[in-house]
Amino acid sequence: MKTMVSFLLGALALTACMSRPPEEIRVSGNRIFMPISINGEPAEALMDSGAEMTLVDAAFADRLDLAGAGTDQAKGTGATEVEVQFAQGVSLEAAGNRMDDQAIAILDLEDIANRVVGEPVTVIMGRELFDAGRYYLDIEAGRFHQVPDDFQPRGMLVNLSDANGIKQMPVSFNGAAPVQADFDLGNGSEILLSEEFARAAGLLTADRILGIKQGGGLGGPVERTLVRIDSLSIAGVEVHDLIAAVAPSADGADANVGVSVLRDFIMVIDFPGNRLWLEPRP
């Protein structure tokens, strides 16, 4: 899920090299949950490297006495914008990192919890966490922790770029030239494609269309067209027989790759260095 204000080895060797104790993450479907604290209060957050800032449910913010001030419009992958407030000077702690004096967005997350995630969501941890260090992530093993700058990752190095507040990586569909796709750990659905890109790539022909699906995150539901993808090339690995969802909006990147694909890799994520290492799981 992308948000913006108008505004997601060897065990012994890793244990020896990590700079922080490992965090146990909880994986539910293609959603990743992690333990955090807000102003010292423990909570569980939905991990979302594609969120420009951390989001806190309004009811939970009230319990924490987080005072919202000002209003703005937030736009996600849904059809409409939603109103948010902001709290300043908030302390966030996750994966051994303490991030003080943060600004967080306060809004009603009930629709996201019920319609998209399927369980309660009180916090969505945004990219502040990933901007604060280098992390090892193995979704299938439930492992997430910070690693030092001199840690030598395994896997293929992928250079990241920035666009519209989200990190992007090169991928290729059906053997065509690479395009920049959002790296989005908050995307728990299919690969997402813009309609403009899907049409130009010949992915909206009758022989590729599989049906219609209701999707959309923050901002309410949208109708998406499901299409068949023969192959996706990412970090030198080719994955076959995939399904992508085509969004009607022209906003956002050509493509968005989330947990459904990324869980097949062991990752070292370095947002400050604009680098990502992807090691295919055995």
N, C-alpha and C positions, 0 to 999 in steps of 0.2 A: 504494500500500500504506500503510495507516495503522497505526502502532505506538504502543503506550502501555504503561507499566509499571503493572501491575495495579491492575497497573500499570494525502508522495513534493510606409520612411524613406529616408531617403536615406543611403547609406553614408558620403558625405563629411561630411554634417552630424553624423552620429552619431560619427564618428571625432573630429571637433573637440570634441564635448561630453563624451565619455566620460572618467571619472575614472581608469580603469584600462585597461591593454591588454586587447583582446578575448581571451577563452578559446575555443579550438576545442573544441566538444563533439562527441561521437560518438553518432550516432543509429542504433540497431539495432532494426528494427521500430518499436515504440512505446516503446522504452526509451531513456533519455538517460544517457550516460556522460560524465564530466568528469574532468580531471586535478586531483588534490589532493595534499596532503602531510600526513602524520601524524607529529608530532615530527620533522619535517624529512625523512622518508622518502617519496619519490614513490609515488603509487598512482593507480589509476583507480577512481572511485566511481560507483555508480548514483545519479542525482539523485532525491530523493524529498522534495518539499515537504510531504508528508503524514506524514512520520516525525517523532515528537516529539523524538528525539535520534538522533545518528549511531550506526550499528551497524557493528561490525567483526567479521569472521569469526574464530573462535577460533584457527585455525591461523595466520592472518596476524598476529593479536595476539601469539602466541607468538614469531613471527619478529621482531616489533618490541619484544619484552620488555615488553609492556603487562601489568601485573599486575592481574588481576581480583580484586575483593573483594566479599563479600556476594553474595546471590542474591535474585532476585525473579522474578515471572512476567510475561512479555510477551504481549500479545494483539494479533494482527493481524487480517487478514481470513480466516484459516483457522479450522478447527473447534475447535482446542484451544489452550491456553496453552503457552508454551515457557519454559524456565528460562534466565535471563540473569545475567551478572555485570557489574560496573561497574568502570571504570578512571577515576580522577580525575586532574586536573592535566595533561590531554592538550592538545597544541597542534595545531590544525587550520588549514590554509591552503588557500583555494580562491578563484578569481576575484579574486585580488589582495587578499583579506581574510585577515588573520591573527587567529585566535580562540584566545587562550590560556586555560589553566586550565579546560578543558572536561571534562565527564563524558561518557563514551561507554559504550555497551552492548556486551558481548562475548557472542557466541553462535555456534552452528554455522549458517552460511548455505548449506551444501551443498544442502539440499533446495530452497531458494528458487532457487539457481543452476540446478539441474538441471530442476526441474519447472516453474518459472514463467518464468525469464529465458532459459534455453537456452544459457547460457555462464557461465564462472566469475564470481563476485561476491565480492570481498574486503571492500568497504566500501559501505555505503549512507549517502550524505550526507543528513542530516536538515535540519530547518528552522532549526537554528542559523545556517546560512549566510544564509537569507532574512531572519532576524531581525536580521542585522548590516548591512543596507544596502538600496539600491534597485537593481534589475537589469533589464537589457534581455535578452530572450530571443527568438530567432527559431529555432525548432526546425528548420525546413526548410533554412535557410541554415547551420545549425551554428554559430550565434553566441550567445555568452552573456558578458556583462560587466557590471560595476558602472557606474552613471551617477550624477552628482552630484544633490543634492537640488533644485537649481534647473533641472535638465533638464526641458524641456517635452515630454511624451510626445504622440504622436499616438494617435488611436483614442478609443473611448468609455471614460469613467471608470466603473468598477464599484466600489462600496463593499464591503469585506470585513468579515466578522465572525468571531468566535472561538467554537468549540464543540468540546469534548473534545480540545483540543490541536491542532486543525487549523483552517486558514482556510477560510471558506465564502463563496460568492457566490450571488446570486439567479439562478435559471434557471426556464424555464417549459416544460412538456411539453404538446404537443398543444393549445396555446392556452389552457391553464388558468392559474389564478393562480400567481404565482411561488412557488418553494420554495427553501430554502437547500441548496445542494449543496457538498460538499467540493471544494476546488480542490486537485487531487492530481496532481502531476507524476510521482509514483511509480506511478500506475495506468496500466499498459500494455495493458490489455484494453478491454472495452466499457465504456460507461456502466454504473455499478452503481446498483441501486435496492434499497431495503429492501422486504421482502415486504409489510409493512403499508402503505407508501405505494403500491406498485404495485397492490395490491388496491383501495385506496380510489380510485385514479385510473382504475380500469377497465382496467388493462393486463394482467390475468391471465385474460382471456376466451379461449375456444378459438380465436377467429379471429385472435388476436394472438400466441399461443404458437408459437414456431418450433422448439423442441426443448430438450434438456438439454445442459449443458456442465459439465465439471469445472473448477473455479476455486479461488480461495483462495490467499492469500499466506502470510505468517508464521503458523504454526500448523497447516499441513497442508491437504489438499484438501477442498473442499466442493462439493456439487452445486448448480448454479445453473440457473434456468429462463431461456431466451432469449426475449425478447418484441420485437415490432415497435413502433417509435416513429415516428409520422407526422412530428412536427416537434419541434425543440428550439430555443427562443429564448434567446440568450445575448448580452448587450451590444448589443441592438438588431438582431442578426443572426439570421435563421431558417435552421436547417439541417434538411434533410428526409431521410426514409427511413433511420433509424438503427436499430441493434440495441442493446438493453440487457440486462444480466444481472441477474436478481433473486436476491438472497441470502436464504436461509431464516432467518438470524439477525435478531433485532430490534435488535441493537446498531448504533450508528453513525447516520449522517445519512440523510435521505430519499433522497438521491442523491449520487453521487460522479462527477465529471467529470474525465477524465484526458487523456493525450496524444493519444488517437485523435481527440478534438475540438479540443483546444487547439493542436495543431500547425498548424491552419488560421488561426491568428492570430499577429501580431507583438505581443509583450507587454512591458509595463514593470510590474514586480512590486515593490510597496512594502509589505511586511509591517509595518514599524514605523508607517507611516501608515495602515494598513488600507485600502490602495487598490490597484487593478489597472486598467491600461489595456489594452484589447484592440482591435487594429487588424486587420480582416480582410485576409488575404493577397490580392493581385490574382488 
